[in-house]
Structure formats: structure tokens, C-alpha cells
């Protein structure tokens, strides 16, 4: 007797569909799914990539480290600096100048500087200053307005709000064109600049309705009730940037001795290929010029959808965007009318119902296997549609709610079909066992005889890392803080080692010992070790930025790498043993880590490792050294970066000159070598290896070594 499949009830089908619809809509507002939706926004920016700007209407004057170093006064600067820059920008033809620096208080130490700036602000009517709204801690609403210093708010002065709000994941994607205060809609920094740029006056009213901000003829679509969505051009520093000191540097302003070139008002010389300065170049003419900080210590850098991006060398890096460039992106979005739009709520609801209907057809007409495959195709098609819509139409389709609708409806219909068919199947949904394969254990399982003591000879690469000055750091922290910081550091470093097929041999406090090529041999063990070391230093650079924001010590690590034949296997007693490596090459790797301190380097490799990786990485010779406890000298090198990494011309020149200098030094040409290293220090004054050789050359020139001098430096410390 053949049993018929029970008939489905339309009422139950409708109930499942409505349930999936309701759950998808409600769950899309749950925090975890809101964050997922935000990340999907970032993913579409990433897929689209940076936009091309042939002639940006906005340029940025950067308050950067170079300017802080070159100016006579350190930050915060006298107000006269801004006044001088404003006058130079006006002479260069800037149409609107926005100063993204809070000037809300007087300069008590230099009142005359305030007067000078006030006089300049009164002279020109195209300057926009900044104010901000401060939230109350009671109901988290804006209740305190901080305008610019009253001396700067004269009849023809202009200012706008720079208050920005991050999304709940801490990223900045939205921009408020206006903010309500005391029943008035106050313009943002960008809105005030656009008023002047488009109309030459701030008489143009700013108002809003449910769907748009209105500024003259500009109609800016809202993303939410209070802001627009910024269509970012690309990652940080996509706009034209000029250092603040490049605008200051004219014949009337003296920078510090090594920087004072009077380049701003230089007319150039075409006969020798010298271009004119910014005053005459036309690069600032009729532009919106924004002045803002990029120095990390000023904490005016923020994560945006392009936080993670590929740099010029193709490496994946994290770069926060200066706040001034967020304003620049908002201005460009409006000027180009390059708005990102979204679907209305009724249309979104219709899309959810349409997708649920498609899932119902799939679940009823197809087998489970084919149903899943077609369902994946449907999801992929929707994701593809969302990417195409964003790329070609600037239309931001919702992702989380539709995918939840597909998921919930498919689960509901599948479960219902299961009960209708009365099939006894176990449906494993999202229940998987997670296995973290341990390479050492796996090797022993494959070769049980390795449980015995002893080992085998193997050519591998060993790496030792240690935190510089860790004792001093540990004394400054409480035990719990120290443990937390150390665990964070060791976790990040360990992940990088494992990523490159290395294994962690042991931790000794803040030190790490790792090997590459054991227990399973890998052909390019030296390259893997070098890639690991470079990525470790890159990750540490990023972590130091985070630690600086948290006010915890910034760790710096020294790394030593050596390659050679070692004994690898289980070492210890009959009952307790450890999988490790031993041999002279292991000890040498440990000594190289410590030798970094003498040369002021971060990564040191031996001549044995160098021979294996010299064609793949940028290195430079450091010295012939005799490490403590060894009689035979070896040559050591500084590992700098992958050979494909792009460097400045000055840095490449430094490496070439430095290498020639080392050759001259080893040939006892003290004067020639000293001249070369002197030039190296002119290019990079903090280059310690050049400084060491420069001092040696002078010492040997005065007191030449014996005829049997072999150029070897004996290290007295581990």
C-alpha cells in the first residue's frame, strides 16, 4: 500500500510566510544584525573600490608631523599661523577656506596672536570656522553649543558644526547637514562651506523635510532622520593633501633652519625644471581648501568604510581617515550630486514578501539537495544585485532583512514539509564540531615511533622575538594589566606565526621561540619566517596606535632569524618530554634577536637565512659579528621588507649608499666611507647603522686598526 504525502494547508503556509516576514523585519533591527548590515555597506564600498577624481574641488591642508617639526612653535600653534596661512591661501586664489580646528577659547599666552587672526578674519568673508554641540550625560541629547571664540565671530564671519556621529560599530558613514538646537537648524561645517562656494553668501536657508535636506537648489537625500550617507571617494588620503608648513613657507615666514625654503611664493625656474610654488601653481585657485589635523596624537582620525584597504604595494592595511577628509568627502558627495539612495520601507517590505514567495516555490517543487543549491543561487543573485545596484546606481539595497527572510522562510517551509512527509531524518543546522588540528600531534599520530626520545636532523628556520624594555614596562603596570597586555600581544603574534605555517616552540614571558619547517617540512621555510617577522612588525605598528588611544604602554619587539641544520624531536625525560629543536643554529638565532639592540634594528637575519631569501626581500648588510659564546664570526643583515614593497626614492638611495659605504669601510677606505655615511645621515638622521659606521670611520681614521684587522665586531651581550 502506497502512502500519499499529506496535503499542505494554505493557512499554515500563510502563517509560516508571515512569521518569516515578521521575524526578518524585527531581527534586522537587533544589534548583531545591524552591525552585519553596516559591514555589508562597507563590503560594497570595498567591491566598488576608490572613485577617480580628475580635478578635485576640495584640497586639504594637513596639520601633520612634518609641520609640527618644521615650525618654530610646537603644537598648539599661535593663532598667527592660521592668519598667515589664510592670507597666503587668499593670494593663491582659494574660493572658500574651512578651518577644521576648534578655536573656541582665547590664546592666554599670546593675545596679540588672537588679534592678528581676528583682523584677517574680518578682512575676508570666505572663511568658515568650526563649532560643536556637546551631548548631555543625562538623556544623551545635545544641549551645549560651543561656538568659536567671540573675537573671531564678527559680522562677516562664518562657522559650522563639526559634530559627527558614528554608527553603533564605531564607524563613520553618516554626515549631518544640520543639527537642531533651541528650535533652530544649525548648519554643519560642510553646509556652511557649500553655501559660500555655491552662492558666495550664507543667506541661503538650510531646511529639512522628511526625506531631504534643502540648501538653495541643492536637495540632499536623507539616510536617516538626521543625516546623509557619505559616498566616500576611497581610503584616507584620497584627496589632494599639502602640509601646513608648505603654505606657511614664504619669504615673510621663517620655518626652522633645515626646512625654510620659501617655497610657497617661489616663481620657479622652467629652465632648470623647478616648478612654481603653490601661490603661482594654480593648484589652489577656486578650490575649497580645508585645514585639519592628521597627526595621530591629536586623535582626529576615524574608521570609515575604507578602513581596511590595499596600499600601493598590494598589502592589506588599516588606515583611519582624518576628520577633515570626512568633511571633504561629504562636500564632494553633494557637489557631484553623487548621493547614495535607499529603498523606502513599503518597497523593502514588498521585496521581503517576494523573496518568501520564491522560497516557497523552491521548497515545494524541488528536492532538499536541489532546493539548497537553488537557494544559494538566489542568495548569491541577491548579493550580486546589491553590489551591481551600488556600483552602477548608488542604490543601497538592504541585505540583512532579505537574507533573514530567505533563511527563516526556508527553515519554516522545510520543517513543515518534514512533518508532512513524516520522515525520520536528523537535520543538522548550524551544529558542527570545531577541530583545531595540532601539527605536532598529527605528526605523532601518523608516526607513533616518534613518541620515543631523540630526534632527527632537519634544515629549518628558527625565529626568536622579545619585547624591548619589557622589564621597565612591567614595573609601570599592575599585574592584571600586564597579563592582559601580554596576552593580547602574544595572541596577535602567535596568529601570524601559525598563518605562515610556523609552530610555537615555547613562550618565555614576553619572548617567543618559533620554528618553520617542522614537524612537516616546507620548502620555503626561510621565506615563511621572514614574511612572519615583517607581518609581526606591521601588526605591532597598528597595535601601538590602539594602545596609545587606550593609554597603555606601546610594545616594540626585536626579532632574530637563522636557518640551518638542527636536531628536532622529543627532548626530555623518559616520562615527560617536549617537542623542540636544538643545535648551534638555534642558539645563533637567539643571539641575533638580542643583537638588534646594538644596531637599533627590528629584524636581524643571519648570512645563512640571507642566502635563502636574498632575491625575495629587501635587506642590507649590518656587520660581521662574533656573538657571545661563539668564536666563528658571521655576517648579519637587516630584513626590511618584501622586495615588491614600494619605498620613497630617498630610502632606496639610502640603501644603495649605505651598502657602498660598508664596502668602503671593509676595504679600509675610512674617508670615503665616512663621507658616504654622512650623506646617509643627512637623508635619515635617525638611521643608527649609518651612525655606528660613521663613528667607526672617524675612530679608525685617527687610529687605524692592525694589518690583520678582519672587520669583525665581538658582541659582549646576549
N, C-alpha and C positions, 0 to 999 in steps of 0.2 A: 504494500500500500504506500503510495507516494503522498507525503505530506506537503501541503501547499504553504507557501510563505504567507504569514498573516498580512492582511491589508493594513496599510498605514492610515491613520486617522488625520484628516485635514486640520482638525482642531489642535492636535498635538504638534503637527508640523508648524502651524502658525505660532503656537506658544513657544516652541524652540527658537523660531526665527526672531520673534520679538524679544525673547530673553537674550539671545546673542547680540541683537541690536542694542538693547539697554546696557548690557554688561560692557560691550565695546565702547559705547559712548561714555559711560561712567568711569571705567577703568582708565580711559585715556587722560583723565584728569588726576589720576593717582600719581604721586611724586615720582615713582620709579619710571613710569611710562612718559611722564612729562620730560624727564631727563633724556629718555630714549628718543623722544620726538626731537628734542633740541640737538642731540647728536646726529640725528638723521639730516637736520638742516645743515650742520657742519659738513656732513658727508657729501651733500650736493654741492656745496661750495668747493670742496676738495676735488670732486669729479669734474666740475666745470673748469677749475683752475683759475689762475690770475687773468684779469682782463688787460687788454692792451690800451695804453694811453699815449697817443702820439704827441699830444701837446696838453699837458695837464693844466687846468685853470688854477690849480692850487699848488703852491710850493711851501715848504716847511723850513723854517729857520730853527735849527736844533740847538737847544741848551745842553751841550754834551760835555763829555770828559775833556775833549780837546780844548773847548772854550774855557772850561774851569781851570785848565792847566796854563793856558796862554795869557789870560787876563791878569792885570796887576792885583786885583782883589779876588779872593775866593768866594764861592757861593755862600750866602746870598749876596748878590751884587748890588752896588749902589744904583739907585733909580736912574742916574745919569746915563748908565749904559743903555737902558731901553730908549731914553730920549735920543741918544746919538744914533742908535740903530734905526729908529723911526725916521729921523731926518735923512739918513742915507737911503733908506728904502723909498722915501718920497722922491728923492733925487733920481733913483733908478726907475721910477715910473710905476711903483706898486699902486694898484687901484684901491684895494682895501687891505688894512693891516689888522690882524687879530692877535691879541696877546693872551695866550692861554697860561697866564701866571696870576695867582691871586695877589693883588696889590690892595689889600683891604685895610692895611694899617700904615701909619707913618713910619718913616725911617728915623728912629730916635737918634741914631749915631750920626746922621748926615741929613739934616733938614733941608739944606741947600739943594741936595740931590732931588728931593721931592719937588722943590720949587722949579727946578730945571725941567723935570718931566711934565709938571703941570703946565708950564709955559709952552712946551712943544705940543701937548695935547690940545691946548687952546688954539694953537696955530692951524692945526689940521682937523678936518671934520670927517675923516675916513678911518678913524682908529676905533676898534672895538675892544673894550676891556672885559673882564670876567667877574661875575658874582656867583653866588651859590645859595641854595636852600638847604638847610640842615634839618634832619629829622629829629623829632622828639622821641625820647625813650619810653614814653607812656603808651601812646597808641600808634607809634611809628608813622606819624603823619608829618608833613613839612610844616614847620611853624616858625622858623627863624630864617630871616633873609639877611645875607651878608653881601652888601654891595661893595664896589671899590671904595677906596679911601676918599673921603669927601672932597679933598683938594683936587682930585682927578675927575670928579663928576661935575663938569661945568656945562654951560648952555649947549655947546655943540659936541659934548662927549656922548659916547655910546657904550653900552655894555649888555652882555647877555649871560644867561645861566649856563654853567658847565656841569651841573649836577647830572650824573649818569647813573642808570640803574642796571645792575647785572641781572641775568636770568638766575633761576634758582640753582643752577650748577656752577655759578660764578663767572660765566662767560658774558661778554658784552656784544649783543646782537641788535639791540633796540636803541633808538635815539629819540628823546622827547623834543619836539619842535617848540613846545610851550608848556609851562607849568603854572598851575593855578595857585595864586597867593592873594589872600584877602579879596576874593571875588574878582581878581584880575588875572588875565592870562599873560604871564611874563614870557618874553621871547627867550629862546635858547641862544647860546653863543653863535651857532650856525645860522639861526633865523635872522639875528641882527646883522650878521655879515652879509647874508643874501639880500636883505633889504637895501643895504648900501650898494652892493655890487650891481643889483638889477635896476635900482631906481635912483641911486645917489642920495637917498634920504631915508629916514626912519619913519616917515609919515605914513607909510603903507601899513594898514592894520593887519594884525595877526588874529585870526579867529578860527574856531573849530566847530564841526558838527559831528554827527555820529560816526561818519566814515572818513572824513578828511580834515587835514589842517589846510587853511587857506592863507596865502600870503601874496597879496596882489593878484596877479594872473596865475600864480603857482597853486596847484591843487595836489597836495601830498597825501596819498592814501595811508590810512592808519593800519598798523598791525594789531594793536590792541587799543584800549580806551585812551591811552596817554602817549603813545609813541609810534614812530615809523620803524620799519625794519631796514637796517643799513645794508646796502648792496656793496659789500667790501670788494675793492679792486683786487686785492691779493694779500699776502702776508705783510708783516711790518716792513717798513721802509720801501714800499712800492711807489710812493710819491717822490718827486724831486726834493732832496734834502741839501741844505747848506748849513755849515756850522755857524753859530752865532758870532764867533770871532772873525769869520770871513767878511761879515758885514761891518763889524767894528773897525777892521784893519784898514784905515785910510791914513792920509798924511796928517790928520789932526788928532789921531788917537794912537797912543803908543802901547802896543802889546809888550809882553816880556821879550827880552833881548833876542832869543832864538826864534821867535815867532813873528816879530814885527817886520812885515814885508811891504806894507802899504798896498796890498793887492786890490782892495775894493775899488779905488778910483784910479787904478793903473789903466792907461790907454792902450797898453800892449805895444807890440812891435811885430808887424807882419813879416818883416824881413828876416827875423830870426825865429819865426813861428811862435811868438809869445802872444797868447790871446788877451783881449782886453779884460779888465776886472768886471765884477758884477754890475757896477754902476753903468758901464757902457755896453755890456754884452747883450742887453735886451732880454735876458732870461727872466727878469723880474717885472718887465713892463706889462701893465694892465693885468697883473696877476692878483689873486687873493693870496696874501702872504700870512701864514700862521706861525707864531713864535711859541714854542713849547719845549718842555723838558724831555730828554731821552736818557738822562743819567739814571742808572738803576737805583742809586741811593736816594733819589727823590721820590721813589715809589709812585711814579705816574705811568706805569706800564700795565697793560691789562690783557687777559686772554680773550681772543676773538675766534671766529670760525676757522681762521687760518693759523691758529696757534701752532699746529703740527704741519710742517710742510717740508719740501725738499729744497735744500740750498743749492748753490751754483754747482757744487761738486756731486749732487745727487744724493747727499746724505739726508736722512730724515731727522729734522731738528725741531726744537720747540722754541718759538720766539714770541714773547708778548709784544703787543703793539702799544707804542706811546699814546697817551690820551689825546695829544694834539692830532695824531693821524686818524683817530676815530672821528674827530670833528671834520677832518679833511674828507674822509670817506662819506660822511653824511652830506656835506656840501656838494661833493661830486655827484652823488646819487640824485640830488634834487636838480642840480644844474643840467644834467644829462637826461632828466626825467626817466632815469633807469630804475624805476621802482619795482620792488618785489611785491606781488599781489597774492592774495589768498582767496579761497572759495568762501562763499557765505555759508552760514550754518544750515539753511534749508538744502543747499546743494550738497553739502557734506553728508547730511542725513540720507539724501537720495542715493548717493554713492554707496553708503553702507548697506542700504536695502538691496541695491542692485547686486553687490558682491555676495550678499547672503543668498539671493536667488540663484546665482551661478553655482555656489557651493551646494545648494540643494540638488540641482540637476546632476552635478558631479557625483554626489554621494548616492543618488538613486539609480543612475544609469550605468555606473562603472564599478568594476571590482575594486577591492581595497587597494591593491597594488597600483592599478591604473589611476584610481582616484587620487592617491597620494602624489603620483607623478604629475597629473594634470593640475592638482592643487599647487604644487611647487611651481609649475609653469605659470599659473595665474598670479602667484605672489611675485615671481620674477618679472612678469609682464607689468604688474602694477608698479614695482620699483623702477623698472626701466622707463615707464611712462612718467613717473615723478621726476626722474633725472632729466629726461628729454624736455619736459614742460619747464623745468627750471632753467635748463641751458638755453632753450630757444625762445621761451616766452616770459621768463622771470616769474612763472607761476609756481607758487609753493603749495603743492598738494599735501594734505595730511598723510601720514604714514602709519602711525601707531594705531589709531582708531580703525582704519580699514583692515589692517593685518589682524587686529584683535577680533574684528567681526568675522573675518575668514576663519580664524582659529576656533573661536567659540562656536560658530555655526557648524563647522565641520565636526567638532567634538560632539556637539549635541545630536546632529543627524546620524553620526556613526554609532554613537551609543544607542540611539533609538533603533537603528537598523539591527544592531546586535541583539537587542531584546526581542525584536520582531522575529528574527531568524532563529532565536533560541540556540545560538551556537556557543559551545563552551570553549572560548578562546581567552587566553590571557592577553590583555592589551597593555603592553609596556609603554607608558607615556612618560617620557622625561625621567625614567628611573634607570640610570646607568651606573655601573661601578667604575670608579676612577682609579686608575693604576699609574703610579709614578715609577717607571722602570729604573731600577738602580743598576748602572752598568757593571759595577763590581760584582754585585750579587748574581747578575745574569751570567757573567763570565764564569763564575764559580759553578753555577748550576750547569752550564754547558761543559765544564771541565772539572769534575769533582776532585780530581787528583790535586788541584791547586789548593785544597784545604790543608795540605801539608806545609810545613815551614819551608822557607827558602824562596827562591825566585828565579828569574831569567834575565839575561842581558837584553836590553832594548834601547834603541836610539829614540829619544823623545825630547820634548822641550819642557823645562820647568820654569815656573814663574813664582816670584815672591813679591808680596806687597806689604807695605807698612804705612801707618799714618804718621806724618811728620808732626813732631811735638805733641804726641798724644798724652804724655805724662802731664804736661802743663795744662792741656785741655781737661783731663780727668780731674785735676785738682780744683778746677773752676766750676765743676758741676756736681750736683747731688747724685748719689748712687743711682737712683731711679732714672734721672735724666740722662746719665752717662750710658746706662744699659739701653735705654730707648734709642739714643743717637747711634750707638754702636750697632745695634741690631738693624736699624734702618740702613746704615752704610753697608754692613755685611750682606744683607739681603739683596740689595741692588747689585753689588759686585759679584755675588755668587750667581745670580741670574745671568749675568753677562758671561761668566766662565762656562756655565752649562750650555748657554746658547751656542757657543763656539766649540762644542764637543770636548770641553775640558772636564776634569774632575777636581773636586776639592779634596786635597790630601788631609789638611788639618787647619784649624784656627788656633792661633796663639794670641789671645787678647784681641788686639786690633790687626794683627798680622794674618795674612792668608798665604798658604802654600798650595799651588795648583799644578797639575800636570796635563800635558796634551800628547796623546798617542798611547795612552794606557786607559783601561786594560785592553781595549780594542785598538789596534794600530790605525793611525790615519796618515795619509801620505804627506799632507801639508801641515804637520804639527807646529812647525816654527811660524808659519803664516797665521795659523789659528791663534797662537799665543800672542803674536804682535797685534792682530786685529782686536783681540780681547783687551790688551793693555790700552790701545788707543780709545776703544769704546768706553773703558772704565774712566779714563781721564775726561772724556766728553760728558759722561753721565755725572761725574763729580762736579764738573763746571755748572751743570744745570742744578744739581742738588745744592750747591753753595748759594745759588740765588734764593732757593726756597728756605734754606737755613738762615740766611741773612734776614729775610722777612720775619722769621719766627724768633729772631734774636738769639739763636743758638750758635755755638762755635762752628766755623766753616772748615771742614776737614780737607786736608790735602795729602795725597798719597804718593809714595815713591815706589817704583816698580822695577824689578830686575828680572831679566830673561836670559836663560842659557840653554843651549841644545847640545846633546851628546849622549854617549852610552852610559846607562845607569843599570843598577840592579833593581828590578821591580818584582814585587810579590808580597807574600805574607811574612812579616817580621814580628818576632816576639817570643813568648814562652810557648811551651807545648799546649797549654790550655787557653791562653789569652794572646792573641796576636792582632796585628793591624796590617792592612793593605797599604803599602807605601813604596817609596823609591829611595835608593841610597847610592852614594858614589861621589867622586870628586866634582863631577859636573853639577850635582845638586848643591854642594857646598859653595861652588863658584856662583851659582845663581843667587844664593842668599847674600853673598858678599856684594854683588852688583847692586842689589837693592839699596844697601847702605851707602855705597859709593856715590849714589846720586846726590847725597847731601854735599859732598865736596865740590861737585861741579855745578850745583844749582839746577839739576835736570830732574825730569819727572819719570822718564822711562830710559833705562840703560840696557843694552844688549851686548852680548859677547861677540867676538870675532866668529865663533862657530855658528851662532844664530845668524849673524850678518851674511855669511856666505850662502845661507839658505834662502834669504828673503831680499837680498840687495836689489833685485830687479823689480820688486813689487812695492817697496816702501821708500819714502824719503828719509835718509839718515845723514848723520855727519860724524866724522871721527872725533872722539874725545881725547883719548890718550892711550899710551902704553902703560899699564899699571901692573903692579905686583900686589895682589890683595893679601891681607893679613893671614898668615899661616901657610902661604904658598911661596915657592921660590921662582917658579916659571912665570914670566910676565905674559900678559895677553893684551890684545888691543880691544878697546871698548868703544861703542858707538851710542849716540843718542838717537832713539827712534822718535821720529817727528810725526809722520802721517802716512797714509796710503799715497802711493805715487800719483793717483788720479786727483788728489786734493788740489784745489786752486789756491795759490798764495799770491800775495802782493809782489810786485816787481822788486821792491826793496828787500823783502825776505829772501827771495830767490838769489838776489845779488849777495846778501849776507852769507848764505850757504856756500856760494861759489868762492867768494873772497876768503871766507874762513878756512875752507879746505886748502886753498893755495897757501894761506898763512901757516897752517900746520905743516905742510910740506917744506916750506922755507925754514921753519923752526927746526924740523928734524935734520935739515941739511946745514944747521948752524949759521944760517943767514939771519942773524939777530936783527939787524937794522931793517931789512926788507920785511921780515915777519912783523916787527913792531909797527911799521907803517900800515901794513895791511890790517892788523887787529885794531889799530887806532881808527881806521875808517869804518871797520865793522861796528865799533862802539859809537861812532857818530850816527850810524844808521839805527842801531838799537843799543842805547846806553846801558840797559839792564841785562845785556847778554853776558852772563857770568863766565862761560867758557872763553869768550874773547878777552874778558878782563883778566882771567888767570894767565892766558898766554901772553898778553900784553905785559904784565908784570914780570913774568919769567924772562921775556926777551930783554928787558932792561937790566934785570939782575945778571943774566948770563953775558950781556954785552959788557957790563962792568967787571964781572968776574967769570970769565969763560970756564966751562967745565973741563975736566981732564980729557985727554985724547981718546980714552976708552969709554967716554960717555955714550950710553945707549938710549937715552931719552926716556927711560922707564921711571915712573913715579911709584914709590912704595907707599901703600896705604897703611896707616898706623891704627886705624879704627875699623871695626867690623861694619 
